[in-house]
Amino acid sequence: MDIVIRAVRPEEYEELGDLTGLTYLNDGLLLHGEDDFYLAVLRDTARRARESEVLVAADPESGIVGGVTFAAGGTTWADIAVAGEAEFRMLVVAPAARGRGVGEALVRACADRARALPGCARLVLSTDAKMVAAHRIYERLGFVRTPDRDWEPIPGHALRTYALEL
């Protein structure tokens, strides 16, 4: 695999935003489809990069094939992570790159970043029940379900949670 995991560059914001938005839309993860308010949030890579850490999986031949947002607990982009934890969100892999280890490489990069944070004991995430392939990655890497932290960002949209002890 010739994939490189690195920080997103400003000239890639639009490309990653499009990939992120289209992935959620095409995978049926937005309750209101193209009218879902969250689509604009997913596409706003510039904001995420200002307020958190955004990583991309770059393929020398095909460009950006994946991305993820990483945040320390208690910061703007941490939905469930508290002090002493880190979180990743918006993990996406381009359909043509799925099955090549891109998602796993991005998750491993987030775990490495969490381990490097002083006092960080856990990496957490929220996921939709439909994201079965992602669940397999998480479980293979040692994440465990934390049903006591499951939540609904909006009524009727239940999210499952996982945690990796570092």
N, C-alpha and C positions, 0 to 999 in steps of 0.2 A: 504494500500500500504506500503510495507516494503522497499521502495526505499530510499536510502540515497544519498543526493547530497553533494559532497565533491571535493576537489582538486584531480586531477589525480596524481597517483603515478608513479615514473619512471618505475617500473616493469609492468605498464599497458599501456605504450606508444604504444607499437606495437599493442596490442589488440584494443585500441581506434582508432589508425590510420587505422587499417583494417576495423573496423566498419564504420568509417567516409568515407573512400574511397569506400567501397562496397555499402554503402547507396546511395551516389551520383551516382555511376555507375548504380546500379540496379534500381534506381528511374528515370533514364533517364535525369539526371541533368548535365551531361558532354557532351558538344557539339560533342566532338571527341571520345567518348567512352573511351576504354582502352588506346588510344593514346593521350588523353587530358593531356596537361602539368599540369593542376590543380590537377590531381590525386595524383601526388607526393607531392604537397603542403598539400593536405588533409590528407595524410598518415603520414606526418612529425609532429607527436605530440610532440616530444622532442623539436623541434624548437619553436613551438607555446607555449609550457610550459615555455621555457626560456624567451620569448619575450612578453608574455601576461599571462592571467590567464585561465587555462583550467579546466573545471569542468566535473565530470562524475556523472551519475546516476548509482549507484551500487545496485544490488539485491543480498541479501545474498545467494540465491540459484543458480542464473544463471550468476553472475558476472556483467560485464559492460553492461548496456542495453541502454546507451545514453551518449551524451557528447555535449559540447558547448565551444566555445572560447569567452572570454570576454576581452574587451580592452577599456581603457580610450581614449577619443578623442585626436586626434593628435599623437597617438603612431603608431608603426609599423603595428599592426593588425587592426587598425581602417580604414576602407575603406571610410566611409562617415562622421563619428563622428568628430566634431571639438572640440576645447577647450570648456569646460562646458557641454560636452555630453559624453556618453559612448555608446558602441556598442557591440552587440554579433553577432557571425558568426558561421557557420558550426554546427548548431543545428541538431543533428541526434538522432534517436531512432531506436533501433533494431526492425525489423519487428515483431518478436514474442512478443514484449513489447508494441506495439502501442495500443492505446485505454485505457491504464492504468494510464494516467496522468503524464507520464514521461516527455514528452515535456513541459507541463505546469509547472511542478516542476522546470525544468531547466531554463525556462524563468523567473519564479518568483525569482529564486536564482540570476539571472543576474540583475533583477530590484532591489533586495535588495542590491547588490554590488554597483550598480549605485547610489542608495540613500545614501550609506555610503561614496561616494567620495566627498570630499569638493568641493563645487561650481558646482556640476553636476546637471543640470536642466532637462536633457532629456536622454532617452535611445532610440537608433535608431537601425535599421536593414535593410538589403537588402534581398530580397527574389525573387525566381523565380515564375512566374505566375502559374506554375504547382503545387506548394506547397500549395494546397487548404486547407488541414487539418491544416497546420501550420497557415495559414491566419486566420482560425477560432479561434485558440488559441490566437493569437495576439489581435484580435478584442474583444474577450471575456475579456481579461485582460486590455482593455482600450487603446491599441495602435490605432492610426489613420493613414490612408494613407497620405503620403506626396509626391504626384506625381511630385511636383516641384524639388524633389531630385532624382527622378528615373534616372538611368544611365546604361551604357553598359561597363562592364569591358573589353570586347573584342567586336569588331563589330558583330552585329547580335545577341548578347546575352543580351537582355533587362532585367533589374532587377527593381522590384518595391521596394519602401521604405515605412517604417512605423516609427512612433515615439510615445513614451510614455512620457508625461509630468510628471515630478516627484514632 
